[in-house]
Amino acid sequence: MTSSGSETIVDDFFFEELTKNRRFYAARCATCMKNRFPAATTCPDCGQPAEGWVQVDPEGVLESYCVSSGRIIGLIRLDKADDAFLHVIEVADYRQLSAGMRVEAVFSDARGDGILALRGFKPQEHSSGA
């Protein structure tokens, strides 16, 4: 990450790693030491520029979820990340879900562009809620 604060640099690296390598990266804030995912050039807590990348795990915790227009949308916090984000949860019945359960990334079979490479998340086997 450069000190120029360019959103394009962040977007290019973030989406290239997601698309080509199926890896998630967070932007690291050197001031408050938080791993920002999805990546941002400026820390929303302290306002300082991000100064590097940290690979975060493709699994994490389902913090909350809702059903909207027949789709299940979850608030997911990936392991090693300090922020949560929204994405589709792939499960046949929302009653199988519980806040605090472990989820893992599901990638598309085709190498899609950017976020389309990530199809959604699914509960990990043997996962239980908090």
N, CA, C and O atoms as a DFTB+ gen file, in Angstrom:
520 C
 N C O
     1  1       0.862      -1.180       0.000
     2  2       0.000       0.000       0.000
     3  2       0.892       1.220       0.000
     4  3       1.909       1.260       0.692
     5  1       0.520       2.183      -0.754
     6  2       1.325       3.397      -0.832
     7  2       0.763       4.459       0.100
     8  3      -0.374       4.365       0.562
     9  1       1.567       5.455       0.363
    10  2       1.119       6.553       1.220
    11  2       0.298       7.571       0.452
    12  3      -0.151       8.565       1.023
    13  1       0.094       7.333      -0.856
    14  2      -0.671       8.294      -1.658
    15  2      -2.155       8.290      -1.320
    16  3      -2.866       9.243      -1.639
    17  1      -2.631       7.219      -0.672
    18  2      -4.041       7.152      -0.304
    19  2      -4.939       6.839      -1.474
    20  3      -6.140       7.093      -1.391
    21  1      -4.431       6.312      -2.536
    22  2      -5.223       6.046      -3.737
    23  2      -6.163       4.868      -3.535
    24  3      -5.729       3.749      -3.261
    25  1      -7.476       5.138      -3.677
    26  2      -8.473       4.063      -3.596
    27  2      -8.249       3.021      -4.683
    28  3      -8.520       1.839      -4.474
    29  1      -7.757       3.449      -5.840
    30  2      -7.535       2.529      -6.955
    31  2      -6.504       1.475      -6.589
    32  3      -6.683       0.302      -6.918
    33  1      -5.434       1.865      -5.917
    34  2      -4.400       0.916      -5.512
    35  2      -4.982      -0.111      -4.559
    36  3      -4.707      -1.303      -4.700
    37  1      -5.770       0.315      -3.604
    38  2      -6.405      -0.600      -2.662
    39  2      -7.336      -1.539      -3.398
    40  3      -7.273      -2.754      -3.210
    41  1      -8.204      -0.986      -4.236
    42  2      -9.162      -1.813      -4.974
    43  2      -8.456      -2.826      -5.859
    44  3      -8.838      -3.996      -5.887
    45  1      -7.427      -2.389      -6.586
    46  2      -6.713      -3.285      -7.497
    47  2      -6.107      -4.468      -6.754
    48  3      -6.302      -5.615      -7.155
    49  1      -5.384      -4.203      -5.692
    50  2      -4.740      -5.278      -4.941
    51  2      -5.783      -6.190      -4.301
    52  3      -5.706      -7.413      -4.422
    53  1      -6.754      -5.590      -3.621
    54  2      -7.787      -6.357      -2.921
    55  2      -8.514      -7.300      -3.880
    56  3      -8.639      -8.493      -3.603
    57  1      -8.992      -6.771      -5.000
    58  2      -9.762      -7.584      -5.940
    59  2      -8.895      -8.558      -6.730
    60  3      -9.351      -9.649      -7.073
    61  1      -7.661      -8.183      -7.022
    62  2      -6.768      -9.119      -7.717
    63  2      -6.483     -10.334      -6.837
    64  3      -6.517     -11.467      -7.317
    65  1      -6.206     -10.109      -5.574
    66  2      -5.949     -11.232      -4.659
    67  2      -7.197     -12.099      -4.489
    68  3      -7.103     -13.326      -4.446
    69  1      -8.344     -11.469      -4.393
    70  2      -9.588     -12.215      -4.246
    71  2      -9.886     -13.025      -5.507
    72  3     -10.237     -14.202      -5.424
    73  1      -9.747     -12.400      -6.661
    74  2     -10.088     -13.046      -7.926
    75  2      -9.091     -14.121      -8.328
    76  3      -9.481     -15.254      -8.611
    77  1      -7.835     -13.783      -8.355
    78  2      -6.830     -14.708      -8.876
    79  2      -6.362     -15.742      -7.859
    80  3      -6.085     -16.887      -8.217
    81  1      -6.275     -15.348      -6.615
    82  2      -5.646     -16.206      -5.613
    83  2      -6.572     -16.696      -4.510
    84  3      -6.170     -17.478      -3.649
    85  1      -7.836     -16.221      -4.545
    86  2      -8.819     -16.628      -3.535
    87  2      -8.336     -16.321      -2.113
    88  3      -8.518     -17.112      -1.187
    89  1      -7.714     -15.141      -1.974
    90  2      -7.210     -14.713      -0.663
    91  2      -7.835     -13.377      -0.289
    92  3      -8.089     -12.523      -1.139
    93  1      -8.073     -13.225       1.002
    94  2      -8.618     -11.992       1.550
    95  2      -7.495     -11.210       2.227
    96  3      -6.681     -11.772       2.959
    97  1      -7.468      -9.905       1.970
    98  2      -6.495      -9.041       2.631
    99  2      -7.212      -7.873       3.288
   100  3      -8.164      -7.312       2.745
   101  1      -6.728      -7.524       4.470
   102  2      -7.209      -6.351       5.185
   103  2      -6.116      -5.289       5.130
   104  3      -4.930      -5.610       5.051
   105  1      -6.520      -4.034       5.174
   106  2      -5.571      -2.927       5.283
   107  2      -5.250      -2.742       6.765
   108  3      -6.152      -2.685       7.601
   109  1      -3.981      -2.649       7.075
   110  2      -3.534      -2.523       8.468
   111  2      -3.316      -1.059       8.815
   112  3      -2.586      -0.351       8.122
   113  1      -3.955      -0.606       9.897
   114  2      -3.732       0.744      10.394
   115  2      -2.550       0.699      11.361
   116  3      -2.602       0.012      12.380
   117  1      -1.493       1.431      11.038
   118  2      -0.297       1.426      11.877
   119  2      -0.491       2.214      13.165
   120  3       0.269       2.039      14.118
   121  1      -1.495       3.072      13.204
   122  2      -1.727       3.890      14.398
   123  2      -2.534       3.141      15.448
   124  3      -2.100       3.029      16.594
   125  1      -3.706       2.624      15.074
   126  2      -4.547       1.922      16.061
   127  2      -4.420       0.401      15.953
   128  3      -5.025      -0.338      16.730
   129  1      -3.613      -0.066      14.965
   130  2      -3.273      -1.482      14.818
   131  2      -4.470      -2.377      14.488
   132  3      -4.487      -3.554      14.850
   133  1      -5.460      -1.825      13.808
   134  2      -6.619      -2.623      13.423
   135  2      -6.492      -3.080      11.981
   136  3      -5.936      -2.379      11.136
   137  1      -7.018      -4.267      11.716
   138  2      -7.049      -4.835      10.371
   139  2      -8.415      -4.535       9.770
   140  3      -9.429      -5.083      10.201
   141  1      -8.432      -3.659       8.769
   142  2      -9.672      -3.183       8.164
   143  2     -10.078      -4.027       6.964
   144  3      -9.400      -4.047       5.937
   145  1     -11.199      -4.722       7.117
   146  2     -11.742      -5.525       6.018
   147  2     -13.224      -5.241       5.891
   148  3     -13.956      -5.335       6.876
   149  1     -13.685      -4.890       4.684
   150  2     -12.937      -4.688       3.459
   151  2     -11.930      -3.552       3.602
   152  3     -12.109      -2.626       4.393
   153  1     -10.875      -3.654       2.815
   154  2      -9.760      -2.718       2.908
   155  2     -10.182      -1.290       2.594
   156  3     -11.040      -1.051       1.745
   157  1      -9.568      -0.357       3.286
   158  2      -9.796       1.068       3.064
   159  2      -8.463       1.790       3.184
   160  3      -7.577       1.338       3.909
   161  1      -8.315       2.890       2.491
   162  2      -7.051       3.626       2.541
   163  2      -6.885       4.408       3.833
   164  3      -5.763       4.711       4.238
   165  1      -7.998       4.737       4.484
   166  2      -7.966       5.511       5.721
   167  2      -8.749       4.778       6.798
   168  3      -9.844       4.275       6.546
   169  1      -8.190       4.719       7.987
   170  2      -8.849       4.050       9.106
   171  2     -10.088       4.851       9.534
   172  3      -9.985       6.052       9.786
   173  1     -11.251       4.202       9.619
   174  2     -12.456       4.930      10.023
   175  2     -12.461       5.313      11.505
   176  3     -13.239       6.176      11.909
   177  1     -11.607       4.688      12.322
   178  2     -11.562       5.022      13.748
   179  2     -10.653       6.207      14.045
   180  3     -11.055       7.148      14.730
   181  1      -9.418       6.160      13.526
   182  2      -8.456       7.208      13.882
   183  2      -8.167       8.176      12.737
   184  3      -7.529       9.206      12.954
   185  1      -8.630       7.862      11.510
   186  2      -8.445       8.751      10.377
   187  2      -7.065       8.721       9.748
   188  3      -6.792       9.482       8.820
   189  1      -6.196       7.858      10.238
   190  2      -4.846       7.766       9.698
   191  2      -4.808       6.852       8.470
   192  3      -5.656       5.969       8.337
   193  1      -3.847       7.050       7.581
   194  2      -3.752       6.195       6.392
   195  2      -3.335       4.776       6.766
   196  3      -2.562       4.557       7.699
   197  1      -3.867       3.825       6.014
   198  2      -3.470       2.427       6.197
   199  2      -2.050       2.277       5.679
   200  3      -1.642       2.958       4.738
   201  1      -1.294       1.365       6.311
   202  2       0.119       1.241       5.962
   203  2       0.539      -0.196       5.758
   204  3       1.561      -0.617       6.300
   205  1      -0.207      -0.952       5.004
   206  2       0.223      -2.312       4.724
   207  2      -0.956      -3.260       4.645
   208  3      -2.109      -2.887       4.861
   209  1      -0.623      -4.493       4.327
   210  2      -1.641      -5.517       4.124
   211  2      -1.447      -6.664       5.103
   212  3      -0.322      -7.019       5.456
   213  1      -2.566      -7.237       5.534
   214  2      -2.555      -8.420       6.393
   215  2      -3.515      -9.420       5.772
   216  3      -4.680      -9.105       5.527
   217  1      -3.020     -10.633       5.519
   218  2      -3.924     -11.655       4.997
   219  2      -4.833     -12.116       6.130
   220  3      -4.367     -12.441       7.222
   221  1      -6.127     -12.140       5.859
   222  2      -7.098     -12.610       6.839
   223  2      -7.675     -13.935       6.357
   224  3      -7.637     -14.245       5.166
   225  1      -8.197     -14.696       7.277
   226  2      -8.679     -16.035       6.965
   227  2      -9.979     -16.006       6.164
   228  3     -10.753     -15.054       6.267
   229  1     -10.218     -17.048       5.365
   230  2     -11.462     -17.126       4.595
   231  2     -12.625     -17.685       5.410
   232  3     -13.659     -18.057       4.856
   233  1     -12.453     -17.739       6.703
   234  2     -13.546     -18.157       7.575
   235  2     -13.637     -17.194       8.746
   236  3     -12.711     -16.437       9.036
   237  1     -14.777     -17.251       9.403
   238  2     -14.989     -16.340      10.511
   239  2     -16.279     -16.644      11.229
   240  3     -16.735     -17.787      11.259
   241  1     -16.869     -15.603      11.812
   242  2     -18.055     -15.742      12.656
   243  2     -19.235     -15.013      12.020
   244  3     -19.105     -13.882      11.552
   245  1     -20.374     -15.672      12.012
   246  2     -21.625     -15.049      11.593
   247  2     -22.154     -14.265      12.786
   248  3     -22.606     -14.856      13.767
   249  1     -22.101     -12.945      12.707
   250  2     -22.523     -12.116      13.835
   251  2     -24.034     -11.943      13.884
   252  3     -24.626     -11.881      14.962
   253  1     -24.654     -11.867      12.705
   254  2     -26.091     -11.673      12.616
   255  2     -26.509     -12.032      11.203
   256  3     -25.660     -12.204      10.327
   257  1     -27.810     -12.148      10.972
   258  2     -28.299     -12.433       9.622
   259  2     -29.754     -12.009       9.518
   260  3     -30.436     -11.801      10.521
   261  1     -30.215     -11.887       8.264
   262  2     -31.613     -11.596       7.993
   263  2     -31.993     -12.231       6.664
   264  3     -31.131     -12.572       5.854
   265  1     -33.292     -12.385       6.452
   266  2     -33.796     -12.883       5.183
   267  2     -34.403     -11.693       4.453
   268  3     -35.271     -10.998       4.981
   269  1     -33.925     -11.470       3.220
   270  2     -34.386     -10.339       2.437
   271  2     -34.640     -10.797       1.004
   272  3     -33.730     -11.285       0.334
   273  1     -35.857     -10.642       0.544
   274  2     -36.236     -11.045      -0.821
   275  2     -35.829     -12.478      -1.119
   276  3     -35.372     -12.786      -2.220
   277  1     -35.996     -13.350      -0.137
   278  2     -35.700     -14.767      -0.317
   279  2     -34.236     -15.145      -0.180
   280  3     -33.897     -16.324      -0.284
   281  1     -33.363     -14.177       0.050
   282  2     -31.937     -14.462       0.236
   283  2     -31.566     -14.255       1.687
   284  3     -32.143     -13.415       2.378
   285  1     -30.608     -15.023       2.135
   286  2     -30.115     -14.872       3.502
   287  2     -28.843     -14.032       3.442
   288  3     -27.879     -14.394       2.767
   289  1     -28.852     -12.929       4.143
   290  2     -27.716     -12.009       4.182
   291  2     -27.128     -12.053       5.585
   292  3     -27.844     -11.899       6.575
   293  1     -25.816     -12.265       5.659
   294  2     -25.156     -12.362       6.955
   295  2     -24.152     -11.258       7.179
   296  3     -23.550     -10.743       6.237
   297  1     -23.979     -10.903       8.434
   298  2     -22.939      -9.980       8.863
   299  2     -21.789     -10.858       9.357
   300  3     -21.914     -11.544      10.372
   301  1     -20.679     -10.829       8.638
   302  2     -19.584     -11.763       8.857
   303  2     -18.336     -11.016       9.288
   304  3     -17.972      -9.997       8.700
   305  1     -17.686     -11.532      10.320
   306  2     -16.388     -11.008      10.754
   307  2     -15.370     -12.120      10.518
   308  3     -15.377     -13.143      11.202
   309  1     -14.491     -11.899       9.533
   310  2     -13.464     -12.888       9.231
   311  2     -12.428     -12.934      10.346
   312  3     -12.159     -11.930      11.005
   313  1     -11.853     -14.111      10.547
   314  2     -10.778     -14.252      11.528
   315  2      -9.628     -13.325      11.143
   316  3      -9.286     -13.218       9.966
   317  1      -9.042     -12.667      12.108
   318  2      -7.940     -11.707      11.979
   319  2      -8.386     -10.345      11.452
   320  3      -7.545      -9.472      11.238
   321  1      -9.684     -10.142      11.239
   322  2     -10.194      -8.840      10.794
   323  2     -10.913      -8.156      11.951
   324  3     -11.491      -8.819      12.812
   325  1     -10.874      -6.839      11.963
   326  2     -11.534      -6.078      13.032
   327  2     -12.891      -5.523      12.641
   328  3     -13.562      -4.899      13.463
   329  1     -13.304      -5.740      11.403
   330  2     -14.584      -5.236      10.927
   331  2     -15.428      -6.387      10.404
   332  3     -14.906      -7.449      10.067
   333  1     -16.723      -6.171      10.339
   334  2     -17.639      -7.155       9.767
   335  2     -18.204      -6.585       8.470
   336  3     -18.225      -5.369       8.279
   337  1     -18.659      -7.457       7.585
   338  2     -19.233      -7.029       6.315
   339  2     -20.407      -7.930       5.965
   340  3     -20.552      -9.019       6.520
   341  1     -21.229      -7.476       5.055
   342  2     -22.419      -8.212       4.634
   343  2     -22.143      -9.044       3.399
   344  3     -21.476      -8.601       2.464
   345  1     -22.676     -10.273       3.415
   346  2     -22.602     -11.109       2.215
   347  2     -23.664     -12.196       2.307
   348  3     -24.261     -12.415       3.361
   349  1     -23.887     -12.869       1.191
   350  2     -24.881     -13.941       1.092
   351  2     -24.431     -15.150       1.921
   352  3     -23.252     -15.505       1.935
   353  1     -25.388     -15.768       2.607
   354  2     -25.141     -17.019       3.320
   355  2     -25.844     -18.122       2.551
   356  3     -27.045     -18.043       2.291
   357  1     -25.092     -19.150       2.189
   358  2     -25.643     -20.265       1.426
   359  2     -26.056     -21.383       2.375
   360  3     -25.232     -22.155       2.867
   361  1     -27.347     -21.438       2.608
   362  2     -27.918     -22.484       3.453
   363  2     -29.376     -22.648       3.012
   364  3     -30.036     -21.672       2.656
   365  1     -29.863     -23.870       3.038
   366  2     -31.222     -24.143       2.554
   367  2     -32.291     -23.523       3.452
   368  3     -33.325     -23.067       2.962
   369  1     -32.053     -23.504       4.740
   370  2     -33.057     -23.030       5.693
   371  2     -32.386     -22.128       6.729
   372  3     -31.470     -22.560       7.428
   373  1     -32.832     -20.898       6.828
   374  2     -32.226     -19.956       7.761
   375  2     -32.277     -20.442       9.208
   376  3     -31.512     -19.967      10.046
   377  1     -33.163     -21.376       9.505
   378  2     -33.248     -21.888      10.880
   379  2     -32.046     -22.740      11.253
   380  3     -31.894     -23.127      12.412
   381  1     -31.193     -23.033      10.283
   382  2     -29.944     -23.751      10.555
   383  2     -28.855     -22.800      11.065
   384  3     -27.790     -23.236      11.501
   385  1     -29.138     -21.512      11.003
   386  2     -28.152     -20.507      11.377
   387  2     -28.338     -20.036      12.807
   388  3     -29.437     -20.077      13.359
   389  1     -27.244     -19.589      13.388
   390  2     -27.313     -18.927      14.688
   391  2     -26.159     -17.940      14.787
   392  3     -25.065     -18.192      14.280
   393  1     -26.409     -16.836      15.432
   394  2     -25.360     -15.843      15.636
   395  2     -24.238     -16.491      16.421
   396  3     -24.480     -17.204      17.395
   397  1     -23.013     -16.242      15.996
   398  2     -21.845     -16.803      16.662
   399  2     -21.304     -18.066      16.009
   400  3     -20.229     -18.544      16.370
   401  1     -22.053     -18.611      15.039
   402  2     -21.568     -19.841      14.413
   403  2     -20.445     -19.526      13.429
   404  3     -20.334     -18.407      12.928
   405  1     -19.620     -20.528      13.163
   406  2     -18.513     -20.406      12.235
   407  2     -19.001     -20.560      10.797
   408  3     -19.833     -21.418      10.504
   409  1     -18.476     -19.721       9.905
   410  2     -18.797     -19.797       8.485
   411  2     -17.500     -19.768       7.688
   412  3     -16.459     -19.331       8.178
   413  1     -17.586     -20.249       6.435
   414  2     -16.416     -20.238       5.563
   415  2     -16.813     -19.765       4.172
   416  3     -17.962     -19.903       3.752
   417  1     -15.835     -19.204       3.469
   418  2     -16.070     -18.662       2.138
   419  2     -16.375     -19.769       1.139
   420  3     -15.834     -20.872       1.223
   421  1     -17.257     -19.451       0.191
   422  2     -17.574     -20.332      -0.932
   423  2     -17.271     -19.518      -2.192
   424  3     -17.875     -18.471      -2.426
   425  1     -16.331     -20.011      -2.998
   426  2     -15.949     -19.320      -4.220
   427  2     -16.650     -19.933      -5.415
   428  3     -17.002     -21.112      -5.404
   429  1     -16.853     -19.125      -6.449
   430  2     -17.457     -19.618      -7.678
   431  2     -16.471     -20.560      -8.370
   432  3     -15.259     -20.451      -8.177
   433  1     -16.992     -21.471      -9.165
   434  2     -16.138     -22.402      -9.901
   435  2     -15.337     -21.668     -10.965
   436  3     -14.164     -21.970     -11.185
   437  1     -15.969     -20.708     -11.621
   438  2     -15.280     -19.897     -12.622
   439  2     -14.540     -18.777     -11.899
   440  3     -14.970     -18.316     -10.842
   441  1     -13.456     -18.358     -12.463
   442  2     -12.708     -17.255     -11.861
   443  2     -13.396     -15.949     -12.239
   444  3     -13.133     -15.380     -13.299
   445  1     -14.276     -15.483     -11.363
   446  2     -15.017     -14.261     -11.634
   447  2     -14.181     -13.035     -11.355
   448  3     -13.077     -13.130     -10.819
   449  1     -14.701     -11.908     -11.714
   450  2     -14.012     -10.656     -11.456
   451  2     -14.384     -10.125     -10.084
   452  3     -15.561     -10.047      -9.730
   453  1     -13.374      -9.764      -9.323
   454  2     -13.566      -9.101      -8.045
   455  2     -14.450      -9.870      -7.091
   456  3     -14.276     -11.070      -6.882
   457  1     -15.382      -9.172      -6.527
   458  2     -16.232      -9.737      -5.484
   459  2     -17.120     -10.861      -6.022
   460  3     -17.615     -11.675      -5.242
   461  1     -17.330     -10.919      -7.338
   462  2     -18.129     -12.001      -7.929
   463  2     -17.430     -13.354      -7.818
   464  3     -18.072     -14.394      -7.963
   465  1     -16.129     -13.350      -7.563
   466  2     -15.407     -14.603      -7.324
   467  2     -15.879     -15.243      -6.019
   468  3     -15.814     -16.461      -5.855
   469  1     -16.349     -14.415      -5.105
   470  2     -16.860     -14.886      -3.821
   471  2     -18.367     -15.077      -3.938
   472  3     -19.123     -14.108      -4.014
   473  1     -18.793     -16.332      -3.952
   474  2     -20.218     -16.627      -4.113
   475  2     -20.992     -16.340      -2.833
   476  3     -22.144     -15.907      -2.881
   477  1     -20.367     -16.577      -1.707
   478  2     -21.022     -16.361      -0.421
   479  2     -20.281     -17.083       0.679
   480  3     -19.087     -17.364       0.573
   481  1     -21.014     -17.378       1.739
   482  2     -20.449     -18.105       2.876
   483  2     -21.403     -19.219       3.260
   484  3     -22.603     -19.136       3.001
   485  1     -20.871     -20.258       3.876
   486  2     -21.692     -21.363       4.347
   487  2     -21.234     -21.749       5.740
   488  3     -20.082     -21.519       6.109
   489  1     -22.138     -22.339       6.518
   490  2     -21.723     -22.783       7.857
   491  2     -20.626     -23.841       7.741
   492  3     -20.662     -24.699       6.860
   493  1     -19.661     -23.764       8.639
   494  2     -18.646     -24.809       8.697
   495  2     -19.280     -26.044       9.315
   496  3     -20.177     -25.950      10.153
   497  1     -18.801     -27.193       8.889
   498  2     -19.307     -28.429       9.497
   499  2     -18.924     -28.426      10.974
   500  3     -17.863     -27.939      11.364
   501  1     -19.802     -28.975      11.763
   502  2     -19.613     -29.069      13.221
   503  2     -19.531     -27.710      13.891
   504  3     -18.917     -27.566      14.948
   505  1     -20.154     -26.709      13.270
   506  2     -20.171     -25.370      13.854
   507  2     -21.341     -25.254      14.808
   508  3     -22.420     -25.796      14.568
   509  1     -21.110     -24.548      15.878
   510  2     -22.213     -24.299      16.810
   511  2     -22.225     -22.823      17.167
   512  3     -21.187     -22.161      17.135
   513  1     -23.378     -22.319      17.499
   514  2     -23.517     -20.915      17.854
   515  2     -22.960     -20.632      19.219
   516  3     -22.720     -21.551      20.001
   517  1     -22.753     -19.374      19.514
   518  2     -22.207     -18.945      20.809
   519  2     -23.280     -18.948      21.851
   520  3     -23.018     -18.618      23.008
